[in-house]
Amino acid sequence: MRIKSLAIAAIALAGLAIPASASAVTYIGSGSVAAQPVLQALFATYTKQVNHQVHFTYLADGGNAGVKDVQNGTSQFAGQARTPLPSDAGTTYIKAFMDGLCLDVNKSNTLSNITIQQTHDIYRGLLTNWSQVGGNLTTTIDPVGRDTNGGTYNFFLQAVLNNEPPASNVNALTADGLVINAVKQDDNAIGYAGLAWQGKKGIKALKVNGIPCQANKISVEPLKYPLSRYLFFVVPGEGLSGVPKPLLKFMNWARGSKLAASVILKAGGVPLPKKK
């Protein structure tokens, strides 16, 4: 049976207006670490340039944790880096922007390309030495990933591991930034993190199946990069009728305005493709 509450919202958000009598309000969100840099930039720009009365707080506790926060009422919305699961009952997903999950290695590693199959085999413990993959290293591979609170963990589980559990040698961390730091500090490491966390000194993103993990490769031809994905807003209930109109107006702005698109690109995300 199709679970209606798990459908990605296709409901038009246009035309919603904030009542003239609206006073200052703060909306509480939580969830995706991958989405955090982009969301924080959107929040700041919206409050400063669009509606001074609307403010946001956001706890980056992981996409899966954020959805639970929405389900139990401690958050009014969540950021999420994976598509809906049956455990998300009672929530509605809304596409917010696009992202690519990059595979990063230490700058000392001369490897430039990796396949999905090789990545699968590394994180399943089937490939354990860099000499089996390529590049200049002949040392033990140190794979780094996300913990189960992150929606990125589930995305990687589905897109790379075919829903097989990661091997016991995978160092599971709580945030993309921690993954990046671990790779930076370990010549033998490989890790995964979203586009907004790229460009840090000491790491480099690999091509995946020959395609760079870059915003232009995702936006010019959406979903061409093998690990491209949508990042979502998650709200409580089936549909949007129970969500405050000012919050929906922000989401509509974030999804479609030119100003929001420029903010998303600058922060490391990719705006949603324009409808033809």
CORVEN-V64884 format. One record per residue. N is the residue number from 0. RES is the residue in one small letter. PHI is phi as a letter, one per 30 degrees, with the letter a starting at -180 (* if undefined). PSI is psi as a letter, one per 20 degrees, with the letter a starting at -180 (none if undefined). OMEGA is omega in degrees with one decimal (NA if undefined). Layout:
# CORVEN-V64884
n: {N;N}
res: {RES;RES}
phi: {PHI;PHI}
psi: {PSI;PSI}
omega: {OMEGA;OMEGA}
This chain:
# CORVEN-V64884
n: {0;1;2;3;4;5;6;7;8;9;10;11;12;13;14;15;16;17;18;19;20;21;22;23;24;25;26;27;28;29;30;31;32;33;34;35;36;37;38;39;40;41;42;43;44;45;46;47;48;49;50;51;52;53;54;55;56;57;58;59;60;61;62;63;64;65;66;67;68;69;70;71;72;73;74;75;76;77;78;79;80;81;82;83;84;85;86;87;88;89;90;91;92;93;94;95;96;97;98;99;100;101;102;103;104;105;106;107;108;109;110;111;112;113;114;115;116;117;118;119;120;121;122;123;124;125;126;127;128;129;130;131;132;133;134;135;136;137;138;139;140;141;142;143;144;145;146;147;148;149;150;151;152;153;154;155;156;157;158;159;160;161;162;163;164;165;166;167;168;169;170;171;172;173;174;175;176;177;178;179;180;181;182;183;184;185;186;187;188;189;190;191;192;193;194;195;196;197;198;199;200;201;202;203;204;205;206;207;208;209;210;211;212;213;214;215;216;217;218;219;220;221;222;223;224;225;226;227;228;229;230;231;232;233;234;235;236;237;238;239;240;241;242;243;244;245;246;247;248;249;250;251;252;253;254;255;256;257;258;259;260;261;262;263;264;265;266;267;268;269;270;271;272;273;274;275}
res: {m;r;i;k;s;l;a;i;a;a;i;a;l;a;g;l;a;i;p;a;s;a;s;a;v;t;y;i;g;s;g;s;v;a;a;q;p;v;l;q;a;l;f;a;t;y;t;k;q;v;n;h;q;v;h;f;t;y;l;a;d;g;g;n;a;g;v;k;d;v;q;n;g;t;s;q;f;a;g;q;a;r;t;p;l;p;s;d;a;g;t;t;y;i;k;a;f;m;d;g;l;c;l;d;v;n;k;s;n;t;l;s;n;i;t;i;q;q;t;h;d;i;y;r;g;l;l;t;n;w;s;q;v;g;g;n;l;t;t;t;i;d;p;v;g;r;d;t;n;g;g;t;y;n;f;f;l;q;a;v;l;n;n;e;p;p;a;s;n;v;n;a;l;t;a;d;g;l;v;i;n;a;v;k;q;d;d;n;a;i;g;y;a;g;l;a;w;q;g;k;k;g;i;k;a;l;k;v;n;g;i;p;c;q;a;n;k;i;s;v;e;p;l;k;y;p;l;s;r;y;l;f;f;v;v;p;g;e;g;l;s;g;v;p;k;p;l;l;k;f;m;n;w;a;r;g;s;k;l;a;a;s;v;i;l;k;a;g;g;v;p;l;p;k;k;k}
phi: {*;d;d;e;d;c;d;d;d;c;d;d;c;d;i;d;b;d;e;d;d;d;c;e;b;c;c;c;b;a;k;e;d;d;d;e;e;d;d;d;d;d;e;d;d;d;d;d;c;c;b;d;d;c;b;b;b;b;c;d;c;j;e;d;d;d;d;d;d;d;d;c;i;d;b;d;a;b;c;b;c;b;d;d;b;e;d;c;e;i;b;b;c;b;d;c;a;c;a;b;d;c;c;c;b;d;d;d;d;d;e;c;b;b;c;d;d;d;d;e;d;d;d;c;i;d;c;b;b;d;d;d;c;k;i;c;c;b;c;d;d;c;d;b;b;c;d;d;d;c;d;e;e;d;d;d;e;d;d;c;c;h;i;c;d;d;d;d;d;d;d;c;c;c;a;e;d;d;d;e;d;d;d;d;c;b;e;c;d;b;b;b;a;d;e;d;c;d;i;d;d;j;b;b;d;d;d;c;h;i;c;d;d;b;e;d;d;d;d;d;b;e;i;d;d;e;c;d;a;c;c;b;d;b;b;d;j;c;i;c;d;c;c;e;e;d;d;d;d;d;d;d;d;d;d;b;d;d;d;d;d;d;d;d;d;d;d;j;c;b;d;d;d;d;d;c}
psi: {p;p;o;h;i;i;p;p;p;j;p;p;i;q;i;p;q;p;q;h;j;p;r;p;q;p;p;p;r;r;c;p;h;h;i;g;h;g;g;h;h;g;g;g;g;g;h;h;i;g;o;i;i;p;r;q;q;p;o;m;j;q;g;h;h;g;g;h;g;g;h;j;j;i;q;i;r;q;q;q;j;r;r;q;r;h;i;j;p;j;r;p;p;p;p;g;a;q;r;p;o;q;o;q;r;q;h;i;p;i;p;i;q;q;r;h;g;g;g;g;h;g;i;i;j;h;p;i;p;h;i;i;g;a;a;i;q;k;r;p;p;n;p;p;a;q;r;i;i;p;h;h;g;h;g;g;g;g;h;g;j;k;k;q;q;q;r;i;j;p;o;o;r;i;q;g;h;h;g;g;h;g;h;h;i;o;h;j;q;q;r;q;q;r;h;i;j;r;j;q;q;i;r;q;p;q;q;o;k;j;p;q;n;q;h;h;h;g;h;g;n;p;j;g;p;h;k;q;r;q;q;q;p;p;q;q;r;o;a;j;h;j;p;p;h;h;g;h;h;g;h;g;g;h;h;i;q;h;g;h;g;h;g;g;g;h;i;j;a;p;q;q;q;p;p;none}
omega: {179.5;-179.2;-174.1;-174.7;-179.3;-179.6;175.3;-172.5;173.8;-176.3;179.3;-179.2;-175.2;172.6;179.2;-175.8;175.3;178.9;-177.5;-176.8;-176.3;176.0;-177.5;-178.3;177.2;177.9;-174.6;177.8;177.0;174.3;-165.7;172.0;179.4;-177.7;-171.0;-177.6;-179.7;-179.7;-179.7;177.8;177.3;179.0;-176.0;-179.1;-178.4;-179.3;-176.3;-170.1;-174.9;-178.5;-178.1;-175.6;-175.4;-178.7;-176.9;164.9;-175.4;176.5;-179.5;-178.5;-179.5;-176.0;-179.8;176.6;179.6;177.9;176.0;177.0;178.1;-179.2;-178.7;172.9;179.0;173.4;178.1;175.2;177.6;166.0;-177.0;-175.4;177.0;176.3;-175.3;173.1;178.0;179.8;-179.2;-177.6;179.6;178.2;176.7;-179.8;177.8;178.1;-178.5;176.9;-177.3;-176.2;171.2;175.3;-176.2;172.9;-172.2;172.5;176.5;-177.5;179.9;-179.9;-177.5;177.0;-178.5;-176.6;176.7;178.1;175.3;-179.6;177.2;179.0;175.5;-175.4;176.4;-175.4;172.8;178.2;-179.6;171.5;-173.6;-179.6;-177.0;178.5;178.4;-174.1;-177.7;-177.6;-172.8;-173.7;174.7;-174.8;179.9;178.5;177.2;-178.1;179.7;-179.7;-179.4;176.4;-171.7;175.1;-175.5;172.8;176.2;176.5;-179.0;177.5;179.5;179.0;-177.3;-171.4;-174.7;-171.3;-179.9;179.5;172.2;-175.8;175.8;-179.4;-177.1;-179.3;178.2;178.2;-175.2;-176.6;-169.9;-176.1;178.1;179.9;177.6;175.9;179.7;179.7;179.8;179.0;179.3;-174.1;-174.6;-179.9;-173.2;-171.8;166.7;180.0;178.1;-179.2;-177.2;-177.9;-175.8;-177.9;-179.0;177.7;178.5;178.3;175.0;178.9;171.2;177.8;177.9;164.6;177.0;-172.9;176.3;-176.9;-180.0;173.9;-178.1;-176.9;-177.3;178.9;179.7;-172.8;-180.0;177.4;-172.0;175.4;175.1;177.0;-171.3;-178.1;173.0;-174.7;169.8;167.3;-167.5;158.3;175.7;-178.8;-178.0;173.4;177.2;-173.6;-171.1;-173.1;-177.5;-177.6;180.0;-177.4;177.5;177.9;177.2;178.3;174.8;-178.7;176.9;177.3;-177.9;-175.9;-169.5;-175.2;178.2;179.1;179.0;179.6;179.0;177.6;-179.6;-180.0;-178.7;-177.7;176.0;176.8;179.0;179.2;176.8;176.6;177.6;178.8;-180.0;NA}
